Amino acid sequence: MEMQIKVIFYGGVGTGKTFLSTLISINTIKKKGKKVKFYTAAALVNALLEANDKGSLGKFLKQIEKLDLLVIDELGYIPLHKQGAELLFQIISMCYEAKSIIVTTNLQFGQWNNVFGDPILTEAVIDRLIHHSHLIIFKGDSHRYKDSISLNQ
């Protein structure tokens, strides 16, 4: 990924957001030899909090800085505590205009305050993510639900 890309995959549960971001990650590693890290939002926040508690947040942030692509999956499934939200903002801000990033979410932007808990922080996160980004909307029913229905018929 020579240039930075910003992509937000938005859609309902089971519509292929994680699947596509995984394929992009694998392709970026195998065909382009780039450094990629794939986290769920909850796992990334937990890693940030743990690094902060251990006094190794700076080291963790340097590892993120070395990446070519950061994927944050499932943003919005779990509300974040204040410190976790602030640390996630720090990562997003650090990646802004410097790193390729993919974010998957099932929440409309108007619902993100429920995740970040602070309207000003929420606005800052959204502002950095949507600037120069591509919003791709996934429509339809859950593929897992469709598969389950077809198996039971």
Secondary structure, DSSP 8 states (H G I E B T S, - for coil): --S--EEEEEE-TTSSHHHHHHHHHHHHHHTT---EEEEEHHHHHHHHHHHHHHT-HHHHHHHHHT-SEEEEEEETSS---HHHHHHHHHHHHHHTTTSEEEEEESS-GGGTHHHHS-HHHHHHHHHHHHTT-EEEEE-SS-HHHHHHHHHT-
